[in-house]
Amino acid sequence: MPFLLDGNDRLQSLSWTLTGNHWWQRGTLRCFRRVRLYGFLFGLMVTFLIMAVYILTGERKGLLLTPSPYHFGSLINSSPYNLSFSKDYSSIKQVVKSIVSKVEFSSRQVPDRKGLLYSEPQMFSIIPNKFLSKVKNPCWYEEYPGNGTEDPYGKNLYALYSRRFRAVFDHLRSAFRKHLYNTAGKQYRIRCLPYFYIIGQPKCGTTDLYNRLRLHPEVMFTTMKEPHWWTRKRFGIIRLSDGFHDRYPVEDYLDLFDLAAYQIQEHLLRNETTRQKKHNIIIGEASASTMWDNNAWVYFYENSTNGEPPFMVQDFIHAVQPDAKFIVMLRDPVERLYSDYLYFGIANKSAEDFHERVSESLQLFEGCLSESSMRSCVYNTTLNNAMPVRLQVGLYIVYLLDWLTVFKMDQILILRLEDHAANRKYTMRKVFDFLKLGSLTEQKEAEITKSPASNTRRPADKSLGPMLPITKEILQEFYFPFNQRLTQVLKNDSFLWVTDTEDAHN
């Protein structure tokens, strides 16, 4: 993140009026911003040198998530990244106009299975090609070689890292032995992957959807929400600010499904002598980073596709379970960005500060587009780490088109938060139908649909009020061509978000 002025200093220095579509500033603020720019560029240079030392020594554990070495020089030295930090209205409008003129939706090169196997051999050695035929959820039995005294979760990094879930793993330990399946002198344990994934987007209602869906008697989730395994933990990212640690193996991820797997196993064994072909319990996984976050690619895969990730999250999921289902909740990207800004622990938040961060991010994005393709800029780790707000997360269509290179449209359910807030019964029924769940009693459906919304905006953040009208206008112009393409792909004009009001603060 760039070095930023203290919020009080900014407010004391800032003097603006919106007359004749101009943004007036004092000379002292320009001076401070010039100093901040130099500090920002110096900081990037230092982090690059630190990362180079770690890479050369082969040491990644504890490495901070600095901007990636790929395209690093272009971010600092190339003339397109001439950051003036001017908030003059006409200047920022010109930046947005330049971005819009460069919007294009190119297709990606899908990697072959051989390349995927080579890059993640351990994952493919654990997950089989076929699953149990009598179970709706993708499950299988694997031989368990452990002895009677070994702790099956003793090395699980989720259990070691999170105190919050130690009690859950204590319960798993106590239930583990009695769920081993003995046959032919060997012991087997049941393993499962999710039947469906809630994959995005952040601040679009995924927590509320998760909390309602887990109340359905046929649905179970991982022992923890947001495991972020596909995007972060398998690369050793615990928190984005902490850097790289030991990579979480796929076995640690699979352990998170054991509680649900035990219930599936109990029903499976009970029904072995019946004619029932499918068991109705399914498992879900909810990580709002899955759809968009490929920021770790530059540290682990070769830069062989002109700045674009050669392997993406969806490639690996498709390789191990091509029939998986996905649920995406979207929201007006303009409001999503403001909610995203308010959610994170930024000191001295304000509508003015948000406008400043948006303007800086737009200039960075426009600079990238002057020398690179749209796709490479969206997945440019250096750029994503440098932008003060996450503009790229709201470019929904870019991510969706890439997911559609490996999955079919009927495997992905796209919802709008605005529709969900207005009529939860309608959206939840769409979800139930999509997952082919059984019917509910009126009482149970009411319990699921009428409970208060989850993860709503904090009172302190609500008191800051809406974003500035000028900021909203700029962002609407920026996101419009992306929303327009989204409506074409989904054949639904409501994804233009031109008539919605903010009726849900998530």
C-alpha positions as CSV (number, residue, x, y, z in Angstrom):
1,M,0.0,0.0,0.0
2,P,1.3,3.5,-0.8
3,F,2.5,5.7,2.1
4,L,-0.5,7.9,3.0
5,L,-0.8,11.2,4.9
6,D,-2.5,11.2,8.3
7,G,-6.2,11.8,7.9
8,N,-6.2,14.9,10.1
9,D,-3.4,16.5,8.0
10,R,-5.3,15.7,4.9
11,L,-8.5,17.3,6.1
12,Q,-6.6,20.4,7.3
13,S,-4.9,20.8,4.0
14,L,-7.8,19.9,1.7
15,S,-10.0,22.7,0.3
16,W,-12.2,22.0,-2.6
17,T,-15.2,23.2,-4.5
18,L,-17.2,21.5,-7.3
19,T,-17.7,24.6,-9.5
20,G,-17.5,24.2,-13.3
21,N,-16.5,20.5,-12.8
22,H,-13.1,21.5,-11.3
23,W,-11.4,20.2,-8.2
24,W,-9.3,23.0,-6.6
25,Q,-6.5,22.3,-4.2
26,R,-4.0,24.2,-2.1
27,G,-0.3,24.3,-3.1
28,T,0.7,22.8,0.2
29,L,-1.3,19.6,-0.5
30,R,0.5,19.2,-3.9
31,C,3.8,19.5,-2.1
32,F,2.8,16.8,0.5
33,R,1.6,14.5,-2.3
34,R,4.8,14.9,-4.2
35,V,6.7,13.9,-1.1
36,R,4.4,10.9,-0.7
37,L,4.9,9.8,-4.3
38,Y,8.7,9.8,-3.8
39,G,8.3,7.9,-0.6
40,F,6.0,5.4,-2.3
41,L,8.5,4.8,-5.2
42,F,11.4,4.4,-2.8
43,G,9.4,1.9,-0.7
44,L,8.7,-0.2,-3.8
45,M,12.4,-0.2,-4.7
46,V,13.4,-1.3,-1.3
47,T,10.8,-4.2,-1.2
48,F,12.0,-5.3,-4.6
49,L,15.6,-5.6,-3.4
50,I,14.4,-7.5,-0.3
51,M,12.4,-9.9,-2.4
52,A,15.3,-10.4,-4.8
53,V,17.5,-11.5,-1.9
54,Y,14.9,-14.0,-0.7
55,I,14.4,-15.4,-4.1
56,L,18.2,-15.8,-4.8
57,T,18.7,-17.5,-1.5
58,G,15.7,-19.8,-2.0
59,E,14.1,-18.7,1.3
60,R,10.4,-18.0,1.1
61,K,9.2,-18.7,4.6
62,G,8.4,-15.4,6.3
63,L,8.8,-13.5,3.0
64,L,6.6,-10.5,3.0
65,L,4.1,-10.2,0.1
66,T,5.9,-7.4,-1.7
67,P,5.0,-6.6,-5.2
68,S,6.1,-9.3,-7.6
69,P,9.3,-9.0,-9.6
70,Y,7.5,-9.4,-12.9
71,H,6.9,-6.1,-14.6
72,F,8.3,-4.4,-11.6
73,G,10.5,-2.0,-13.6
74,S,7.6,-0.8,-15.7
75,L,5.6,0.1,-12.6
76,I,8.4,2.4,-11.3
77,N,10.4,3.6,-14.3
78,S,8.1,3.7,-17.3
79,S,6.7,7.1,-18.3
80,P,3.0,5.9,-18.4
81,Y,3.1,5.7,-14.5
82,N,3.7,9.4,-14.2
83,L,1.6,9.9,-11.1
84,S,0.6,13.5,-10.6
85,F,-2.0,12.7,-7.8
86,S,-4.0,15.7,-9.2
87,K,-7.6,15.4,-8.2
88,D,-8.7,17.9,-10.8
89,Y,-12.1,16.6,-11.9
90,S,-11.5,16.9,-15.7
91,S,-8.1,15.2,-15.3
92,I,-9.6,12.2,-13.6
93,K,-12.4,12.1,-16.1
94,Q,-9.8,12.0,-18.9
95,V,-8.1,9.1,-17.1
96,V,-11.3,7.1,-17.0
97,K,-12.0,8.0,-20.7
98,S,-8.6,6.6,-21.6
99,I,-9.3,3.4,-19.7
100,V,-12.7,2.9,-21.3
101,S,-11.2,3.3,-24.7
102,K,-8.8,0.5,-24.0
103,V,-11.3,-2.0,-22.7
104,E,-11.2,-5.3,-24.5
105,F,-12.0,-8.9,-23.5
106,S,-9.4,-11.2,-24.9
107,S,-9.6,-15.0,-24.5
108,R,-7.1,-16.8,-22.3
109,Q,-5.0,-19.8,-23.1
110,V,-6.2,-22.8,-21.1
111,P,-3.4,-25.0,-19.9
112,D,-3.3,-28.7,-20.6
113,R,-3.7,-31.3,-17.9
114,K,-0.1,-32.3,-18.2
115,G,1.1,-28.8,-17.1
116,L,-1.3,-28.8,-14.2
117,L,-0.1,-32.2,-13.0
118,Y,3.5,-31.0,-13.3
119,S,2.9,-27.9,-11.2
120,E,0.9,-29.5,-8.4
121,P,1.8,-33.2,-8.3
122,Q,0.9,-33.7,-4.6
123,M,-2.7,-32.5,-5.1
124,F,-3.3,-34.9,-8.0
125,S,-1.7,-37.8,-6.1
126,I,-4.3,-37.4,-3.3
127,I,-7.5,-36.7,-5.1
128,P,-8.7,-39.6,-7.3
129,N,-10.3,-39.5,-10.8
130,K,-13.5,-41.1,-9.7
131,F,-15.8,-40.7,-6.7
132,L,-18.2,-43.0,-4.8
133,S,-21.2,-43.7,-7.1
134,K,-23.8,-43.9,-4.4
135,V,-23.1,-40.5,-3.0
136,K,-24.3,-37.2,-4.4
137,N,-21.3,-35.4,-3.0
138,P,-17.8,-36.1,-4.4
139,C,-16.3,-38.5,-1.8
140,W,-13.9,-41.5,-1.8
141,Y,-12.2,-43.9,0.5
142,E,-8.4,-43.7,1.0
143,E,-6.3,-46.1,2.9
144,Y,-5.2,-44.9,6.4
145,P,-1.7,-46.1,7.3
146,G,-1.6,-44.5,10.7
147,N,-1.3,-46.4,14.0
148,G,-3.7,-46.3,16.9
149,T,-1.8,-43.6,18.8
150,E,-1.0,-41.1,16.1
151,D,-2.9,-37.8,16.1
152,P,-4.5,-37.5,12.6
153,Y,-4.7,-33.7,12.9
154,G,-1.5,-33.1,14.7
155,K,0.2,-31.6,11.7
156,N,-2.8,-29.8,10.2
157,L,-1.8,-26.2,9.7
158,Y,-5.4,-24.9,10.0
159,A,-5.5,-26.5,13.5
160,L,-2.1,-25.3,14.5
161,Y,-2.7,-21.7,13.3
162,S,-6.2,-21.0,14.5
163,R,-7.1,-21.1,18.2
164,R,-10.7,-20.5,17.2
165,F,-11.0,-23.9,15.7
166,R,-9.0,-26.0,18.1
167,A,-12.2,-27.2,19.8
168,V,-13.5,-28.4,16.4
169,F,-10.3,-30.4,15.8
170,D,-10.6,-31.8,19.3
171,H,-14.0,-33.1,18.4
172,L,-12.7,-34.5,15.1
173,R,-9.9,-36.4,17.0
174,S,-12.5,-38.0,19.3
175,A,-14.6,-39.1,16.3
176,F,-11.8,-40.1,14.0
177,R,-11.2,-43.7,15.1
178,K,-14.8,-44.9,15.1
179,H,-15.2,-43.6,11.5
180,L,-12.4,-45.7,10.1
181,Y,-13.7,-48.3,7.7
182,N,-12.1,-51.7,8.1
183,T,-12.0,-54.2,5.2
184,A,-9.6,-56.9,4.1
185,G,-7.3,-56.2,7.0
186,K,-6.9,-52.6,6.1
187,Q,-8.3,-49.3,7.4
188,Y,-9.8,-46.6,5.2
189,R,-11.0,-43.1,5.9
190,I,-13.7,-41.3,3.9
191,R,-12.6,-38.1,2.1
192,C,-14.8,-35.5,0.4
193,L,-14.5,-32.4,-1.7
194,P,-17.3,-29.8,-1.8
195,Y,-20.2,-30.4,-4.0
196,F,-20.5,-26.6,-4.5
197,Y,-18.4,-23.5,-3.9
198,I,-19.5,-20.0,-3.0
199,I,-16.7,-18.2,-4.8
200,G,-17.4,-14.4,-4.6
201,Q,-17.4,-11.6,-4.5
202,P,-16.2,-9.7,-1.4
203,K,-18.7,-7.4,0.2
204,C,-21.5,-8.8,-2.0
205,G,-23.5,-10.8,0.6
206,T,-21.6,-14.1,0.6
207,T,-21.6,-14.3,4.4
208,D,-25.4,-13.8,4.5
209,L,-25.9,-16.4,1.8
210,Y,-23.6,-18.8,3.7
211,N,-25.4,-18.4,7.0
212,R,-28.8,-19.0,5.4
213,L,-27.7,-22.0,3.3
214,R,-26.1,-23.8,6.2
215,L,-29.5,-23.9,7.9
216,H,-30.8,-26.3,5.1
217,P,-30.9,-29.9,6.5
218,E,-29.2,-31.3,3.4
219,V,-26.3,-28.8,3.4
220,M,-23.1,-28.9,5.4
221,F,-20.0,-26.7,5.1
222,T,-16.4,-26.8,6.1
223,T,-15.6,-26.5,9.8
224,M,-14.6,-22.9,9.1
225,K,-15.8,-20.3,6.6
226,E,-13.3,-18.7,4.3
227,P,-10.6,-21.4,4.2
228,H,-9.0,-19.6,1.2
229,W,-7.1,-22.8,0.3
230,W,-7.3,-22.6,-3.5
231,T,-6.1,-19.0,-3.6
232,R,-3.9,-18.5,-0.6
233,K,-3.3,-21.3,1.9
234,R,-1.9,-23.8,-0.7
235,F,0.8,-21.1,-1.4
236,G,1.6,-20.5,2.2
237,I,-0.3,-17.2,2.6
238,I,-2.0,-17.0,6.0
239,R,-2.6,-13.3,6.1
240,L,-1.7,-11.0,3.2
241,S,0.3,-8.8,5.6
242,D,2.3,-11.7,7.0
243,G,3.9,-13.0,3.9
244,F,4.7,-16.6,2.9
245,H,4.8,-19.5,5.4
246,D,4.6,-23.3,5.0
247,R,2.3,-24.3,2.2
248,Y,-0.9,-26.0,3.4
249,P,-1.1,-29.5,1.8
250,V,-4.3,-30.6,0.2
251,E,-4.8,-33.1,3.1
252,D,-5.1,-30.2,5.5
253,Y,-7.9,-28.7,3.3
254,L,-9.7,-32.1,3.1
255,D,-9.6,-32.4,6.9
256,L,-12.0,-29.4,7.0
257,F,-14.7,-31.5,5.4
258,D,-14.4,-34.5,7.9
259,L,-17.4,-33.6,10.0
260,A,-19.7,-33.6,7.0
261,A,-17.9,-36.6,5.5
262,Y,-18.6,-38.6,8.7
263,Q,-22.3,-37.9,8.4
264,I,-22.3,-38.9,4.7
265,Q,-20.5,-42.1,5.7
266,E,-23.0,-43.0,8.4
267,H,-25.9,-42.7,5.9
268,L,-24.0,-44.5,3.2
269,L,-23.3,-47.5,5.5
270,R,-26.9,-47.5,6.8
271,N,-28.2,-47.6,3.2
272,E,-25.8,-50.2,1.8
273,T,-28.5,-52.8,1.5
274,T,-31.2,-50.5,0.1
275,R,-31.8,-49.4,-3.4
276,Q,-31.0,-45.7,-2.7
277,K,-28.5,-44.5,-5.3
278,K,-27.7,-41.1,-4.0
279,H,-27.3,-39.6,-0.5
280,N,-28.8,-36.2,-0.2
281,I,-26.2,-34.5,2.0
282,I,-23.9,-32.1,0.1
283,I,-21.0,-30.1,1.3
284,G,-20.2,-26.5,0.5
285,E,-17.2,-24.3,0.7
286,A,-17.3,-20.5,0.9
287,S,-14.3,-18.3,0.2
288,A,-14.9,-14.9,-1.4
289,S,-11.4,-14.9,-2.9
290,T,-11.9,-18.0,-5.1
291,M,-13.3,-16.2,-8.2
292,W,-10.8,-13.4,-8.5
293,D,-7.6,-13.8,-6.4
294,N,-4.7,-15.2,-8.4
295,N,-2.2,-12.8,-6.9
296,A,0.2,-15.6,-5.8
297,W,0.9,-16.8,-9.3
298,V,3.9,-14.7,-10.0
299,Y,5.8,-16.2,-7.1
300,F,5.3,-19.8,-8.0
301,Y,4.7,-20.1,-11.8
302,E,6.9,-18.9,-14.6
303,N,5.9,-15.7,-16.4
304,S,5.4,-17.4,-19.7
305,T,2.1,-15.8,-20.9
306,N,3.1,-12.1,-21.3
307,G,2.0,-11.0,-17.8
308,E,-1.0,-13.3,-17.5
309,P,-1.2,-16.3,-15.1
310,P,-0.4,-19.6,-16.9
311,F,-2.5,-21.5,-14.3
312,M,-5.5,-20.2,-12.5
313,V,-7.6,-21.4,-9.6
314,Q,-10.4,-22.7,-11.8
315,D,-8.0,-24.8,-13.9
316,F,-7.1,-26.9,-10.8
317,I,-10.7,-27.2,-9.5
318,H,-11.9,-28.3,-12.9
319,A,-9.1,-30.9,-13.2
320,V,-10.1,-32.6,-10.0
321,Q,-13.9,-32.1,-10.1
322,P,-15.2,-31.0,-13.5
323,D,-18.8,-31.3,-12.4
324,A,-18.5,-28.9,-9.5
325,K,-21.1,-26.1,-9.0
326,F,-20.4,-22.5,-8.1
327,I,-22.5,-19.7,-6.6
328,V,-21.5,-16.0,-7.2
329,M,-23.1,-13.1,-5.5
330,L,-22.5,-9.7,-7.2
331,R,-23.3,-6.2,-6.3
332,D,-23.1,-2.8,-8.0
333,P,-19.3,-2.6,-8.3
334,V,-19.4,1.1,-7.3
335,E,-21.1,0.4,-4.0
336,R,-19.0,-2.7,-3.5
337,L,-15.8,-0.7,-3.7
338,Y,-17.0,1.8,-1.1
339,S,-18.1,-1.0,1.2
340,D,-14.8,-2.7,0.7
341,Y,-13.0,0.5,1.7
342,L,-15.1,1.0,4.8
343,Y,-14.8,-2.6,5.9
344,F,-11.0,-2.7,6.3
345,G,-9.3,-1.1,9.3
346,I,-8.1,2.1,7.7
347,A,-7.5,5.0,10.1
348,N,-9.3,8.3,9.5
349,K,-11.7,7.0,6.8
350,S,-13.7,9.6,5.0
351,A,-15.5,10.2,1.7
352,E,-12.7,12.6,0.7
353,D,-10.0,10.0,1.5
354,F,-11.9,7.4,-0.6
355,H,-12.1,9.8,-3.5
356,E,-8.3,10.3,-3.3
357,R,-7.6,6.6,-3.2
358,V,-9.9,5.9,-6.1
359,S,-8.2,8.6,-8.2
360,E,-4.8,7.2,-7.4
361,S,-5.9,3.7,-8.3
362,L,-7.4,4.8,-11.6
363,Q,-4.2,6.5,-12.6
364,L,-2.2,3.3,-11.8
365,F,-4.7,1.2,-13.8
366,E,-4.6,3.5,-16.7
367,G,-0.8,3.4,-16.7
368,C,-0.8,-0.4,-16.9
369,L,-3.2,-0.4,-19.8
370,S,-0.9,2.0,-21.8
371,E,1.5,-0.9,-22.2
372,S,-0.3,-4.1,-21.3
373,S,-3.5,-6.0,-22.1
374,M,-6.6,-5.7,-20.0
375,R,-6.3,-9.3,-18.7
376,S,-2.7,-8.8,-17.8
377,C,-3.4,-5.6,-15.8
378,V,-6.3,-7.3,-14.0
379,Y,-4.0,-10.1,-12.9
380,N,-0.9,-7.9,-12.4
381,T,0.1,-8.7,-8.8
382,T,2.4,-5.6,-8.6
383,L,-0.5,-3.3,-9.7
384,N,-3.0,-5.0,-7.4
385,N,-0.7,-4.6,-4.4
386,A,0.0,-0.9,-5.2
387,M,-3.6,0.3,-5.8
388,P,-5.0,1.9,-2.6
389,V,-8.5,0.4,-3.3
390,R,-9.3,-2.8,-5.0
391,L,-10.8,-1.6,-8.3
392,Q,-10.1,-4.9,-10.0
393,V,-12.4,-6.9,-7.8
394,G,-15.4,-5.2,-9.3
395,L,-14.4,-6.2,-12.9
396,Y,-16.7,-9.2,-12.6
397,I,-16.9,-10.0,-16.3
398,V,-13.2,-10.5,-16.7
399,Y,-13.2,-13.2,-14.1
400,L,-16.4,-14.8,-15.2
401,L,-15.2,-15.1,-18.8
402,D,-12.1,-16.9,-17.5
403,W,-14.1,-19.3,-15.4
404,L,-16.3,-20.0,-18.5
405,T,-13.2,-21.2,-20.4
406,V,-13.2,-24.4,-18.2
407,F,-16.7,-24.6,-16.7
408,K,-20.2,-24.4,-18.4
409,M,-22.6,-21.6,-17.7
410,D,-25.1,-23.9,-16.2
411,Q,-22.6,-24.8,-13.5
412,I,-22.4,-21.2,-12.2
413,L,-25.3,-19.5,-10.5
414,I,-25.0,-15.7,-10.6
415,L,-27.0,-13.7,-8.1
416,R,-27.3,-10.0,-7.3
417,L,-27.2,-8.7,-3.7
418,E,-29.8,-6.1,-4.5
419,D,-32.3,-8.9,-5.5
420,H,-31.3,-10.9,-2.4
421,A,-31.9,-7.9,-0.1
422,A,-35.3,-7.2,-1.7
423,N,-36.6,-10.8,-1.7
424,R,-34.5,-13.4,0.1
425,K,-37.1,-16.1,-0.4
426,Y,-36.8,-15.7,-4.2
427,T,-33.0,-15.9,-4.2
428,M,-32.8,-18.8,-1.7
429,R,-35.2,-20.8,-3.8
430,K,-33.0,-20.2,-6.8
431,V,-30.1,-21.5,-4.8
432,F,-32.0,-24.6,-3.6
433,D,-33.1,-25.4,-7.2
434,F,-29.6,-24.9,-8.5
435,L,-28.2,-27.4,-5.9
436,K,-31.1,-29.8,-6.4
437,L,-32.1,-29.8,-2.8
438,G,-35.2,-31.3,-1.4
439,S,-38.3,-29.2,-0.5
440,L,-38.7,-27.6,2.9
441,T,-41.5,-27.1,5.3
442,E,-42.9,-23.6,5.4
443,Q,-41.5,-23.2,9.0
444,K,-38.0,-24.2,7.9
445,E,-38.1,-22.0,4.9
446,A,-39.2,-19.1,7.0
447,E,-36.3,-19.8,9.4
448,I,-33.9,-19.6,6.6
449,T,-35.3,-16.5,4.8
450,K,-36.6,-14.3,7.5
451,S,-33.6,-14.0,9.8
452,P,-31.7,-10.6,9.9
453,A,-29.0,-10.0,7.4
454,S,-25.5,-11.0,8.3
455,N,-22.3,-9.0,8.1
456,T,-24.0,-5.6,7.5
457,R,-22.1,-2.3,7.6
458,R,-20.9,-1.2,11.1
459,P,-22.6,1.8,12.7
460,A,-19.4,3.7,12.7
461,D,-19.0,3.2,9.0
462,K,-22.6,4.2,8.3
463,S,-22.0,7.5,10.1
464,L,-19.5,8.4,7.4
465,G,-22.3,8.7,4.9
466,P,-22.2,7.9,1.2
467,M,-19.3,8.5,-1.1
468,L,-19.0,11.9,-2.8
469,P,-21.3,12.3,-5.9
470,I,-18.2,13.1,-8.0
471,T,-16.6,9.8,-6.9
472,K,-19.7,7.9,-7.7
473,E,-20.0,9.4,-11.2
474,I,-16.3,8.6,-12.0
475,L,-16.7,5.0,-10.8
476,Q,-19.9,4.5,-12.7
477,E,-18.2,5.6,-15.9
478,F,-15.2,3.3,-15.2
479,Y,-17.3,0.2,-14.5
480,F,-19.9,0.7,-17.2
481,P,-18.3,-1.1,-20.2
482,F,-17.5,-4.1,-17.9
483,N,-21.1,-4.2,-16.6
484,Q,-22.4,-3.8,-20.2
485,R,-20.5,-6.9,-21.3
486,L,-21.7,-8.8,-18.2
487,T,-25.3,-8.1,-19.2
488,Q,-24.6,-9.4,-22.7
489,V,-23.1,-12.7,-21.3
490,L,-25.8,-13.2,-18.7
491,K,-28.6,-11.8,-21.0
492,N,-29.9,-9.8,-18.1
493,D,-29.9,-6.0,-18.1
494,S,-30.2,-5.7,-14.3
495,F,-26.4,-6.2,-14.1
496,L,-26.0,-2.7,-15.5
497,W,-27.0,-1.4,-12.0
498,V,-28.4,1.8,-13.5
499,T,-31.7,1.9,-11.5
500,D,-30.7,0.3,-8.2
501,T,-30.5,2.3,-5.0
502,E,-28.4,1.2,-2.2
503,D,-31.0,-0.8,-0.3
504,A,-28.5,-3.2,1.3
505,H,-25.4,-2.1,3.2
506,N,-23.2,-5.2,3.4
